[in-house]
Each structure stands twice: as C-alpha cells, then as structure tokens.
Amino acid sequence: MKVFLGIDWGGTYIKAGIVNSNGKILKRIVYSSSSLRESRAFISEIKKIKDTFKNYHIKAVGIGAPGIINVERGSIYYLPNVPGWENFPLKTTLTKELKLPVFIDNDANIFALAEVRKGAGRGMTRAIFLTLGTGLGGAVIFDGKIIEGATSASELGHVVIDVNGQKCGCGGYGCIETFTGSNRLLEKYRKLKKMVKAPSEVKEIFDRAKAGEKEAIIVWQEFSKYLGKFLAGMVNIFNPQIIILGGGVSGAFSLFKPLLLRVLKAQAMWPQLTGLKLVKAKLNDAGIIGAALLAKEKLYPHA
Ligand SMILES: [Zn+2]
C-alpha cells in the first residue's frame, strides 16, 4: 500500500500523520513545536517522526509551512512569526536527511487542497479557501489545482480594500487582513466598548453578539461587509463553485454568514453567482491530509 507522511507545521504544534492515497489518516501524532523554532531542532524532530512510522513504507513527505514559501525550490523565504528561517532550503535539507522525496507548500494551500479533495469542497474544481485567524490566509483552486505560482501566489489576505487603511503585517496598508484578523476584531470591540483591555478571544465577541449586545453586533457587521466586498472581487475574478471558510474566526460562521452573503451577492457580477456555495471548512486534520495529498499528487502527477 502506498502511504505518505503529511506534516502540518503550526506555530505551537506539529501534527504528523501517515495517510493513504485516498486521503485517510492511518496513524497520527501531535508534538508541541514551541521548542522547535530553530531549524536544526525542527529537522531532527522530523527525522524522529519518520522513525516513529518506520513500519510504513512511506513514498514521499509533504509539509505545510506557516510562511512564505518558494514552492518551486521548496525553500522558505521567511516565516512571519518565527525568525531565523530566512531563505532556508528546507526541501533540499530534508530530502537528504530523510532519503525521501519532500514537497512543501504554505499552510493555506495545503488546507485548501484537503478541503477540495476530501472535505467541504469535495469534487469541486474551482474553489476559494480562506483561513480566518490572526491573519487571513488564502488559496485558490482552479481547474482542480492549487494556484501556487513559482514563489508564493494566492496571498489573498493582502488585497487592498481601503486605500486609507491601517498598516498591515505585510508592510502595505489597508489589506483585507487588517479588517478580518482576530486581533483587529478584538481591538475594534475594545474601542467600541471603551474597555482598557480587549477580551482574549474572538469567541467572546461571538457569544456577546448572539446575546444581542450592540457593540459586538457592530464588530461582526463590519467584518461581514468588508469580507463580503472582498469575496465579491474574488468571485468576479475566479468564478468559484464554492467558497470555503476555515480558521478560528470561522467559528462565528452562523452569525456572519447571512450578512456576508447579502453583501457578496449585491456586489458581485450576477452571472458569477450562479450555483455559488459559501460553506465552513469541514476537516479536523486538513493540515495532515492536505500535506500528504500534496506529496502524492506531486510524486504521481498523472495518477
Ligand atoms: Zn497586507
């Protein structure tokens, strides 16, 4: 049986799993990654993970990395939250250490691949995927494939939606991420409520909005308007069959979906809206499954 090692590399954890060619996880482990911020420690941990699964005949390894990747070379430009990885040749290093083919992509692309192959977008060939968290990760599936470019395409979070907007983590101003990122939502809520300290989690604003609190409702209304306008642009460009929303902030999906859809439908060109679905991501282990499927599809592109 052909199996693949999928690695979901997050800021605080590493999840790894043995996945068969149908995308089913056969074995899974989770490590804390806080001690693996340094590249040598990370590489030796990945070697250990491979040894843990030595009873399986692994064909290739896929990794979803939390940063800006040169997909062609399999190197890391930089990781926004982890210093010291600039221009690190991860694919070359790991291929040598593991003696296996290794494929790397950014985490949003990996999540999107898993969702269109095995999750909420199963069977779809054109999909927009967003990870709504601290930032806004994005991916586009077109003609059944991830649009990955040579370096790092599909940075949807850095589309400008306000020319007079605030500074963004990317160095630009007014990106959609500055309107949908969880920290920005918390800060907006804090200001509206004139609080000294913002709540620690977006879920709190979700719960308060559900309970009818005015300020919390305003936060979600503005979020929906900006995201809806942005998505309308994406719909006009890519004509997706489905939009899939994942990440922590998508926990409030039921709350913001009605207004988001209204704004999206009012703004997008109507022929593009035919049959369009807007759904929440479905898979719990999209990072592991997507990374393994990436390895499979890169190794056997004509299968
Ligand atoms: Zn930006």
Residues whose N, C-alpha, C, O or C-beta is under 5 A from the ligand:
A	BS01	ZN	G157 H158 C168 G169 C170 G172 C175
